[in-house]
Each structure stands twice: as C-alpha cells, then as structure tokens.
Amino acid sequence: MAQAASPPPAVRNPLGQSRYGGIASALRERILSGEWAPGSAIPAESALAQSYGVALGTVRQAIALLVEDGLLERQQGKGTFVSAGLAGASMLRFFRFRSREAGAEAPASRIVARRARPAEPVERAVFGLAPGAQVIQLERVRSFGTEPCLVETVVLPLPLFGALVDSDPDDWGDLLYPLYQQRCGVLIHQAEDIVSFAQLGAMQARRLRLEAGHPCAVVRRRAFDRSGRCVELRTTRGDAFAFEYTAHVR
C-alpha cells in the first residue's frame, strides 16, 4: 500500500466549500500532478485522515466524490486505486461480427496514413490551440484476421503528441490509448461517443471491401484526459449491417 506524503499539500477551502470537498480537491491535485501513478493504490483512508487532520468519514466522503468522477476506483478487499483510464477497445461494443462475438478481443490495427497539418478552426477550439497550431492526423484500419471491420480517422493536437510524428507505426501495437500513455504521457480518462448513420465514401469503402455508398454506422468520439481536456477527436466507420448497440437500463 502506498504511503501518505508528509506533510500533504495544504487544503484550501473556498467560501462555501465543504470540508470533504476541500479534501477531494487536494487529492485531485495530487492525482493530476502524478504523485500517484495510474493504477497505483492511494494511501489508506485512515492514513489520509491522520495526515489531513480530519475525521475518517470526511476522507471517505472525499474519496467517494473522486470515485464518482472516475479518478479513483475501489477494489473490494484491496483498497482504492487511481483509475488506469480507458483500455482503448471499447469502440467494439457498437459492432457485431458473424465470425465472433463483438468485443471478444481487440482487432488488429494498421495505420494506413499519417500526416501533420494545420489545425482546422473547430479543432483549435476543441483542443484549445492557438492560431497556426498543428495536429497529427491518423488513418487506421481495424481487422479481424483478413477481414477489415472498421476505418478510423484520428486527430491529435501537437506538440502534445509529437512523439508520434516520426516514430514507426509498425511498433505501435493494436491499441492507441496505451500508446498515448507510454509514448506521450497522456492518459485517456473518459470519452464521449455520438452515433449516427451515413454512406461510405469511395476510399472508406475500398478499405472495408464494400461498395461506395454502402450504409455505414459513424461513431464520433471526443476523448479527455484526467484534467478534463479534450485530447483526441476520432471518427469510426463500419458496416451499418454489422452495427448493434446494447445498453443496460436499470
């Protein structure tokens, strides 16, 4: 179990903020600063309560806020851990394939195009970039065996993802999110997906071995780091007849 820092950062309580809210803010700052690495355990609640000079219940309330935000995860019988972020294969929950259950394993990925270019106005607004800033754009095909199933356009802000500009895509592996963390120090904490339907363009159809104009499902994603900053824009297209959305309503 990780040990509490001594002394911890001072807790700032703006007017109107609860005591546990102040503790939650202090813990959030320590997480975002990298004091506790993704996937690592934070100090025990009793140790945190002692180091901050508050009741155990106050610490528990603070931790509950960060669990609700997704920054922390409770593991029964083990403790509380810093979220390790998204694994990167979740896009497959939208699609099914005749040869296997959707999402059973990550498909193989191949980068078919990569270029740095000036950011478009909407990209500058979403990423918080200055005029003249650049992005890196990736075109990717994902396949099961020899069967292509998804085509993706991924846009990332520079210089944050500068390590990907000249590195060899053959060494990247099949999942981008672990790559972002390993090569660029960027952890994808959460994502927002919007689903719509359209028709495949000529290039997209060729890559999926379908006819131009074939119906496709389109998933537009904005992915965010732990500070809430948008760091990825992704558009995924796949055969509309291989699309199946499942939601659990409770």
C-alpha positions in Angstrom: 0.0 0.0 0.0 1.4 3.4 -0.9 2.4 5.7 1.9 1.0 9.2 2.5 3.2 12.1 1.7 4.4 14.0 4.8 3.2 16.7 5.0 0.4 16.7 2.4 -0.4 19.8 0.4 -2.4 22.3 2.3 -6.2 22.1 1.9 -7.8 25.2 0.5 -11.4 25.7 1.4 -13.0 28.4 -0.7 -16.0 30.1 0.9 -19.0 27.7 0.8 -17.0 24.6 0.0 -17.5 21.6 2.4 -14.6 20.2 4.3 -14.7 16.9 2.4 -14.9 18.9 -0.8 -11.6 20.6 0.1 -10.0 17.3 0.8 -11.3 16.0 -2.5 -9.8 18.9 -4.3 -6.4 18.3 -2.6 -6.5 14.7 -3.5 -7.4 15.5 -7.1 -4.4 17.9 -7.4 -2.1 15.1 -6.1 -3.5 12.6 -8.7 -3.3 15.1 -11.6 0.3 16.1 -10.6 1.3 12.4 -11.0 2.1 11.8 -7.3 0.2 8.6 -7.6 0.6 6.8 -10.9 -2.4 5.4 -12.8 -3.3 2.0 -11.5 -1.5 2.5 -8.2 -3.1 2.4 -4.7 -3.6 5.6 -2.8 -2.8 5.7 1.0 -5.2 4.0 3.3 -8.2 6.2 4.4 -7.0 6.1 8.0 -3.6 7.4 6.9 -5.1 10.2 4.8 -7.4 11.2 7.7 -4.5 11.4 10.0 -2.3 13.4 7.6 -5.0 15.9 6.9 -6.2 16.1 10.5 -9.8 15.2 9.7 -12.3 12.5 10.6 -12.3 9.2 8.7 -15.8 9.9 7.5 -14.6 13.2 5.9 -11.9 11.3 3.9 -14.4 8.7 2.9 -16.8 11.4 1.5 -13.9 13.0 -0.4 -12.9 9.7 -1.9 -16.5 8.9 -2.9 -16.6 12.2 -4.9 -13.4 11.1 -6.8 -14.8 7.6 -7.4 -18.0 9.2 -8.8 -15.8 11.4 -11.1 -13.9 8.3 -12.3 -10.5 9.4 -11.0 -10.4 6.7 -8.3 -11.7 3.1 -8.3 -12.5 0.9 -5.3 -11.4 -2.7 -5.4 -13.1 -4.9 -2.8 -10.7 -6.2 -0.2 -7.7 -4.4 -1.8 -8.1 -0.7 -1.4 -8.6 2.4 -3.6 -6.7 2.9 -6.8 -6.0 5.6 -9.2 -8.0 4.9 -12.4 -5.9 3.4 -15.2 -8.1 5.1 -17.8 -9.7 3.5 -20.9 -8.2 0.5 -22.4 -9.0 1.5 -26.0 -11.1 -1.4 -27.3 -14.5 0.0 -26.1 -15.5 1.1 -29.7 -16.3 -2.6 -30.5 -19.3 -2.5 -28.2 -21.1 -0.9 -31.1 -20.4 -3.6 -33.6 -21.0 -7.3 -34.0 -19.3 -9.7 -36.5 -20.5 -13.0 -37.9 -17.2 -14.8 -37.1 -17.0 -13.9 -33.4 -18.7 -12.1 -30.6 -18.1 -8.3 -30.8 -15.6 -7.1 -28.4 -14.3 -10.6 -27.5 -10.8 -9.4 -28.4 -9.1 -6.3 -29.8 -8.9 -6.4 -33.6 -5.6 -6.0 -35.4 -4.8 -2.4 -36.4 -2.9 -0.9 -39.3 -2.0 2.8 -39.8 -2.5 3.4 -43.5 -1.8 7.2 -43.5 -0.3 9.8 -41.2 0.4 13.5 -41.6 0.9 16.7 -39.6 -1.3 19.5 -40.8 -2.6 22.9 -39.7 -5.5 22.6 -37.2 -8.9 23.5 -38.5 -10.9 26.2 -36.6 -13.1 23.7 -34.9 -10.1 21.6 -33.9 -8.4 24.6 -32.4 -11.5 25.4 -30.4 -11.9 21.8 -29.1 -8.2 21.3 -28.3 -7.6 24.9 -27.0 -4.9 25.5 -29.6 -3.6 28.9 -30.8 -3.9 30.1 -34.4 -1.3 28.4 -36.6 -1.1 25.3 -34.3 -0.8 21.9 -35.9 -2.4 18.5 -35.4 -1.4 15.0 -36.4 -4.0 13.0 -38.4 -4.0 9.2 -38.5 -6.0 6.9 -40.8 -6.4 3.5 -39.4 -8.0 0.2 -40.5 -9.0 -2.4 -37.9 -9.4 -6.0 -38.9 -10.3 -9.5 -37.6 -7.9 -11.8 -39.4 -8.0 -10.8 -43.0 -11.5 -9.2 -42.7 -11.4 -5.3 -42.3 -14.2 -4.2 -40.0 -13.6 -0.5 -39.1 -11.9 2.5 -40.7 -10.9 5.4 -38.4 -9.7 9.0 -38.7 -7.9 10.1 -35.5 -6.9 13.7 -34.9 -4.4 14.6 -32.1 -3.1 18.0 -31.0 0.6 18.9 -31.4 3.0 19.3 -29.8 1.3 17.1 -27.1 1.5 14.0 -29.4 4.8 15.0 -31.1 6.3 11.6 -30.2 4.1 10.0 -32.8 5.1 12.2 -35.7 8.3 10.4 -36.6 8.0 7.0 -34.8 7.4 3.8 -36.7 3.6 2.9 -36.6 4.6 -0.8 -37.0 5.8 -0.6 -33.4 2.6 1.0 -32.0 0.6 -2.1 -31.3 -3.1 -2.6 -31.8 -4.5 -0.2 -29.2 -3.8 3.6 -29.3 -4.7 4.5 -25.7 -1.8 2.5 -24.1 0.4 4.0 -26.8 -0.6 7.6 -25.8 0.3 6.9 -22.2 3.6 5.1 -22.9 4.9 7.5 -25.7 3.3 10.8 -24.9 2.4 10.6 -21.2 -1.3 11.2 -22.0 -3.9 9.0 -20.1 -7.3 8.8 -21.7 -9.7 9.1 -18.7 -13.1 9.2 -20.4 -14.7 9.6 -23.8 -18.0 10.8 -25.3 -19.4 9.0 -28.3 -22.1 10.2 -30.7 -23.5 7.6 -33.1 -25.1 8.4 -36.5 -25.5 6.8 -39.9 -24.2 7.7 -43.3 -22.8 6.2 -46.5 -19.2 5.2 -47.2 -17.1 7.3 -49.4 -15.0 5.7 -52.2 -11.8 5.4 -50.1 -13.6 4.2 -47.0 -15.5 1.6 -49.0 -12.3 0.3 -50.6 -10.6 -0.1 -47.2 -13.6 -2.1 -45.9 -14.0 -4.0 -49.2 -17.5 -2.7 -49.7 -19.2 -0.7 -52.4 -19.1 3.1 -52.4 -22.3 4.4 -50.9 -22.8 1.3 -48.7 -24.6 2.3 -45.4 -22.3 2.8 -42.5 -22.5 3.5 -38.8 -20.5 6.5 -37.7 -19.2 6.9 -34.2 -17.7 10.3 -33.4 -15.6 10.4 -30.3 -14.1 13.1 -28.1 -11.6 11.7 -25.6 -10.5 13.5 -22.5 -7.5 13.3 -20.2 -7.8 13.3 -16.4 -7.9 17.1 -16.2 -11.0 17.2 -18.5 -9.1 18.5 -21.5 -10.1 17.1 -24.9 -7.0 15.4 -26.4 -8.5 13.2 -29.2 -11.1 13.5 -32.0 -11.9 10.2 -33.6 -14.4 9.2 -36.3 -15.0 5.5 -36.7 -17.0 4.0 -39.6 -18.2 0.4 -40.0 -20.7 -1.6 -42.0 -24.2 -0.5 -40.8 -25.4 -4.1 -41.1 -22.7 -5.1 -38.5 -23.9 -2.4 -36.1 -25.6 -3.3 -32.8 -26.0 -1.0 -29.9 -26.6 -2.5 -26.4 -27.5 -0.5 -23.3 -28.2 -1.8 -19.8 -31.0 0.3 -18.3 -31.6 -0.1 -14.5 
